[in-house]
Amino acid sequence: MGPSAILRATQPLPGLSRLPPLTALRAFVVTARHASFSRAADELHVTTAAIGQQIRLLETHLGEVLFSRNRGELVLTPAGASLYPGLSAAFESIIDSLGALYAQGRRTTLRLLVDDAFASRWLAPRLHLLDEGIGDTDLVIERSISGEADLARLEADCAILPLSYPLAGHHCELLLPDSILPVCTPGFAARHQLQEGAHRLRDVPVIYDAQAEPELDWPRWLRACGFPVRLSGKGPRLTSIPALIETVLAGNGIALARHSLVSAELQTGRLVSPFGRAIPVSSPYYLIASDDRRRLPQVEALFGLLHQEAKGFPPSAH
């Protein structure tokens, strides 16, 4: 046994007054879990340099090197590997204790950031079920207009947003697959003889998404369906997807829409999809929360209810 080991062996076990800083311990646990300084920084919303500083502080306090590089990969040293399981369990216990405190008979507020169109078209008809399912928690819906840009400064507890890929530093769960298809009223389809096929688009009012969401791009959808059609150029351009759908429901034109947002009207016959096929989206709706907030009992309950509703959601008929 070397001199340093003898010294450590004779030192008293640390009490609460001699523990390393909690922020340094937290930085170590998150870095060890991700095996990455940068991903740990993303989760904790600090810089990579700040994570490195906290790790060095902890190593100095302990007198041990906790990480090393192996072929460019960050790995735990034997000391780090010995320290990680207990500290990780301790932080899990802290999170569970705080979650239990929040749930002890007190009314809490759960803030949910939701894509504007999804909030009004899919979520609103189901709010009574969600309110009943989350008990003594007040659900506050915050509208998102700019999607991931809003999420970057997320102050809500969780979110429902369309994503092309899961976001680093966040817990992301696919809520439901989705597709894009053309929709109009039955009367509009009959009046403009749309049953004849997509070539009728040359002569009818087409409603456009002025926000230029890639999923709702007419040329892109036509190419995906193999239709060599040029649009009429007639028709309004709207910056609001809910307003776009209401314009279609009023019989003022044909538009592309996400199946998730018009499924109820397709089922009741208020809308029809006269030609083509449903094209799967590249950015379906995800349930999103930071790793720590995902463990909150009210978030767990809400996500469970949303997944249950999504399972019963009808698939596209195309």
C-alpha positions as MATLAB code, in Angstrom:
seq = 'MGPSAILRATQPLPGLSRLPPLTALRAFVVTARHASFSRAADELHVTTAAIGQQIRLLETHLGEVLFSRNRGELVLTPAGASLYPGLSAAFESIIDSLGALYAQGRRTTLRLLVDDAFASRWLAPRLHLLDEGIGDTDLVIERSISGEADLARLEADCAILPLSYPLAGHHCELLLPDSILPVCTPGFAARHQLQEGAHRLRDVPVIYDAQAEPELDWPRWLRACGFPVRLSGKGPRLTSIPALIETVLAGNGIALARHSLVSAELQTGRLVSPFGRAIPVSSPYYLIASDDRRRLPQVEALFGLLHQEAKGFPPSAH';
ca = [
       0.000    0.000    0.000;
       1.451    3.345   -1.064;
       1.770    6.430    1.147;
      -1.227    8.186   -0.462;
      -3.438    5.116    0.063;
      -2.297    4.909    3.719;
      -3.152    8.599    4.142;
      -6.632    8.144    2.659;
      -7.216    5.055    4.793;
      -6.423    6.942    7.993;
      -8.568    9.973    7.131;
     -12.028   10.085    8.778;
     -15.026    9.505    6.556;
     -16.453   12.822    5.293;
     -19.478   14.199    7.101;
     -21.960   16.647    5.611;
     -19.664   19.543    6.457;
     -16.809   18.021    4.433;
     -18.705   16.905    1.328;
     -17.588   18.232   -2.068;
     -19.807   20.944   -3.601;
     -23.156   19.557   -4.758;
     -22.799   21.235   -8.165;
     -19.511   19.409   -8.731;
     -21.042   16.059   -7.760;
     -23.997   16.709  -10.080;
     -21.655   17.635  -12.957;
     -19.727   14.396  -12.409;
     -22.870   12.210  -12.422;
     -24.294   13.755  -15.595;
     -20.920   13.669  -17.391;
     -20.396   10.025  -16.431;
     -23.898    9.129  -17.654;
     -23.358   10.766  -21.045;
     -19.615   10.036  -21.317;
     -19.390   13.548  -22.714;
     -18.667   17.008  -21.318;
     -20.688   18.691  -24.073;
     -23.821   16.546  -23.620;
     -23.625   17.074  -19.864;
     -23.435   20.816  -20.484;
     -26.535   20.602  -22.709;
     -28.525   18.802  -20.023;
     -27.495   21.188  -17.243;
     -27.788   24.286  -19.454;
     -24.227   25.456  -18.804;
     -21.097   25.705  -20.918;
     -18.679   22.840  -21.526;
     -15.989   24.903  -19.815;
     -18.169   25.150  -16.693;
     -18.561   21.352  -16.611;
     -14.790   20.916  -16.931;
     -14.222   23.378  -14.094;
     -16.620   21.480  -11.799;
     -14.940   18.147  -12.603;
     -11.486   19.583  -11.827;
     -12.838   21.004   -8.564;
     -14.150   17.590   -7.562;
     -10.928   15.830   -8.551;
      -8.925   18.316   -6.466;
     -11.220   17.824   -3.494;
     -10.973   14.017   -3.713;
      -7.345   13.803   -4.749;
      -8.332   11.436   -7.546;
      -8.531   11.588  -11.349;
     -12.077   10.640  -12.332;
     -11.969   10.646  -16.158;
      -9.443    9.759  -18.828;
      -9.382    9.671  -22.614;
      -9.215    6.356  -24.462;
      -8.879    6.766  -28.244;
     -10.693   10.043  -28.031;
     -13.551    8.704  -25.875;
     -14.198    9.945  -22.347;
     -14.085    7.029  -19.889;
     -14.210    6.680  -16.134;
     -11.022    5.846  -14.251;
     -11.235    3.120  -11.597;
     -11.861    5.836   -9.001;
     -14.614    7.389  -11.136;
     -16.207    3.991  -11.796;
     -16.232    3.298   -8.056;
     -17.820    6.668   -7.278;
     -20.483    6.823   -9.995;
     -23.076    4.149   -8.971;
     -23.547    5.460   -5.444;
     -23.723    9.107   -6.472;
     -26.124    8.339   -9.321;
     -28.417    6.467   -6.927;
     -28.194    9.340   -4.452;
     -29.331   11.895   -7.015;
     -32.150    9.585   -8.135;
     -33.232    9.409   -4.489;
     -33.193   13.219   -4.226;
     -35.335   13.517   -7.352;
     -37.777   10.881   -6.083;
     -38.032   12.597   -2.696;
     -38.750   15.963   -4.271;
     -41.304   14.376   -6.607;
     -43.030   12.724   -3.644;
     -43.130   16.068   -1.834;
     -44.768   17.738   -4.812;
     -47.393   14.992   -4.880;
     -48.336   15.124   -1.184;
     -51.859   16.430   -1.328;
     -50.911   19.845   -2.686;
     -52.241   21.342   -5.897;
     -49.443   21.860   -8.373;
     -49.241   23.491  -11.769;
     -48.027   21.603  -14.828;
     -47.010   23.810  -17.734;
     -47.214   22.212  -21.183;
     -45.759   23.928  -24.246;
     -47.668   22.803  -27.354;
     -47.470   23.499  -31.068;
     -50.228   26.008  -31.819;
     -52.091   23.875  -34.387;
     -51.810   20.672  -32.342;
     -53.127   22.461  -29.251;
     -56.321   23.612  -30.939;
     -56.985   20.667  -33.261;
     -55.838   17.531  -31.351;
     -55.287   18.421  -27.723;
     -58.279   20.679  -27.008;
     -60.948   17.961  -27.549;
     -59.089   15.730  -25.059;
     -58.412   18.246  -22.290;
     -61.242   16.988  -20.067;
     -59.698   13.504  -20.082;
     -56.268   14.894  -19.224;
     -57.628   17.069  -16.406;
     -59.371   14.067  -14.877;
     -56.282   11.898  -15.219;
     -53.742   14.196  -13.535;
     -55.742   14.714  -10.347;
     -54.892   17.758   -8.224;
     -52.686   19.319  -10.879;
     -53.645   22.405  -12.853;
     -52.639   21.982  -16.483;
     -51.499   25.222  -18.140;
     -51.211   25.126  -21.939;
     -48.664   27.479  -23.510;
     -48.756   27.893  -27.281;
     -45.568   27.455  -29.264;
     -45.285   29.411  -32.491;
     -41.659   28.744  -33.401;
     -41.177   25.145  -32.250;
     -37.571   24.298  -31.416;
     -36.710   27.975  -30.953;
     -39.243   28.065  -28.100;
     -37.871   24.829  -26.689;
     -34.352   26.247  -26.495;
     -35.553   28.559  -23.724;
     -38.071   26.078  -22.346;
     -39.542   27.171  -19.039;
     -42.495   24.778  -19.215;
     -42.367   21.378  -17.554;
     -42.830   19.501  -20.835;
     -43.808   20.028  -24.465;
     -45.509   18.551  -27.526;
     -43.740   19.700  -30.672;
     -43.006   18.377  -34.172;
     -39.376   17.277  -34.379;
     -37.255   15.912  -37.200;
     -34.955   14.243  -34.647;
     -34.781   13.909  -30.842;
     -33.109   16.857  -29.143;
     -29.898   16.498  -27.176;
     -30.338   17.095  -23.473;
     -34.063   16.288  -23.542;
     -36.147   13.158  -23.064;
     -38.113   12.748  -26.325;
     -40.872   10.183  -26.894;
     -42.712    9.750  -30.186;
     -46.382   10.520  -29.564;
     -47.888    9.408  -32.866;
     -46.855    8.967  -36.502;
     -48.395   11.413  -38.928;
     -48.878   12.052  -42.625;
     -49.743   14.811  -45.075;
     -52.731   14.635  -47.411;
     -54.927   17.040  -49.413;
     -58.305   17.893  -47.895;
     -61.409   19.835  -48.882;
     -65.149   19.713  -48.265;
     -67.264   17.171  -50.167;
     -69.156   20.046  -51.786;
     -65.946   21.682  -52.989;
     -64.706   18.350  -54.383;
     -67.966   17.778  -56.280;
     -68.195   21.342  -57.534;
     -64.688   21.212  -58.991;
     -64.821   17.557  -60.101;
     -61.788   16.626  -58.024;
     -62.682   12.951  -58.263;
     -61.151   13.141  -61.748;
     -57.682   13.458  -60.233;
     -54.888   15.822  -59.245;
     -54.790   17.501  -62.661;
     -57.885   19.448  -61.551;
     -55.579   21.475  -59.266;
     -54.736   23.608  -62.310;
     -58.198   25.154  -62.168;
     -59.195   25.351  -58.488;
     -58.350   27.623  -55.534;
     -55.477   26.123  -53.572;
     -54.884   27.264  -49.998;
     -51.238   27.685  -49.094;
     -49.287   27.703  -45.839;
     -47.580   31.096  -45.886;
     -45.155   29.985  -43.180;
     -43.635   27.632  -45.772;
     -43.566   24.598  -43.478;
     -41.705   21.995  -45.576;
     -44.253   19.293  -44.747;
     -47.061   21.384  -46.326;
     -45.233   22.269  -49.529;
     -47.474   21.459  -52.515;
     -44.693   20.797  -55.090;
     -42.996   18.455  -52.621;
     -46.229   16.486  -52.020;
     -47.020   16.312  -55.754;
     -43.541   14.961  -56.516;
     -43.881   12.353  -53.755;
     -47.160   11.169  -55.297;
     -45.782   11.226  -58.858;
     -48.184   13.916  -60.104;
     -46.659   16.155  -62.838;
     -49.083   18.968  -62.059;
     -48.638   22.727  -61.941;
     -50.901   24.560  -59.507;
     -53.356   27.235  -60.498;
     -51.706   29.881  -58.339;
     -55.165   30.978  -57.147;
     -56.062   30.887  -53.486;
     -55.243   32.518  -50.143;
     -52.017   32.194  -48.161;
     -52.346   31.888  -44.389;
     -49.750   32.046  -41.625;
     -51.922   30.093  -39.161;
     -52.545   26.365  -39.619;
     -55.790   26.440  -37.574;
     -57.016   29.313  -39.764;
     -55.973   27.380  -42.882;
     -58.072   24.390  -41.786;
     -61.053   26.606  -40.965;
     -60.783   28.156  -44.431;
     -60.927   24.675  -45.950;
     -63.930   23.765  -43.765;
     -65.701   26.872  -45.061;
     -65.435   25.425  -48.589;
     -62.974   28.045  -49.849;
     -60.377   25.729  -51.334;
     -58.208   22.642  -51.014;
     -55.118   22.468  -48.787;
     -52.496   20.077  -47.494;
     -52.862   19.210  -43.832;
     -51.480   16.847  -41.239;
     -53.763   13.873  -40.777;
     -53.572   14.296  -36.986;
     -55.172   17.750  -37.278;
     -58.098   16.840  -39.558;
     -58.813   13.218  -38.623;
     -62.078   14.027  -36.830;
     -63.459   15.870  -39.860;
     -62.389   13.084  -42.213;
     -64.168   10.532  -40.018;
     -67.414   12.517  -39.890;
     -67.323   13.349  -43.611;
     -66.964   17.111  -43.156;
     -63.725   16.785  -45.127;
     -62.565   14.383  -47.820;
     -59.214   13.636  -49.388;
     -60.138   13.465  -53.079;
     -56.947   12.086  -54.635;
     -53.350   11.087  -54.023;
     -52.038    9.400  -50.927;
     -50.950   10.287  -47.422;
     -47.211   10.978  -47.306;
     -45.507   10.238  -43.941;
     -44.114   13.328  -42.264;
     -40.443   13.740  -41.423;
     -41.290   15.659  -38.223;
     -43.944   13.821  -36.184;
     -45.142   15.081  -32.823;
     -42.968   14.226  -29.815;
     -43.477   14.428  -26.065;
     -40.507   16.319  -24.678;
     -39.164   16.994  -21.185;
     -35.819   17.437  -19.533;
     -34.535   14.248  -17.905;
     -35.245   15.484  -14.383;
     -38.763   16.800  -15.126;
     -39.666   13.585  -16.950;
     -39.473   11.834  -13.569;
     -42.050   14.133  -11.945;
     -45.220   12.145  -11.084;
     -47.509   14.633  -12.847;
     -45.411   14.513  -16.023;
     -45.387   10.712  -15.853;
     -49.177   10.729  -15.531;
     -49.676   13.217  -18.362;
     -47.392   11.361  -20.776;
     -49.136    8.091  -19.949;
     -52.538    9.598  -20.749;
     -51.281   11.129  -24.000;
     -49.766    7.825  -25.116;
     -53.065    6.095  -24.334;
     -54.987    8.616  -26.435;
     -52.487    8.292  -29.284;
     -52.909    4.502  -29.358;
     -56.611    4.930  -30.038;
     -56.033    7.534  -32.723;
     -57.179    6.323  -36.166;
     -54.463    5.871  -38.800;
     -54.635    7.630  -42.130;
     -57.109    6.000  -44.515;
     -54.713    6.471  -47.456;
];
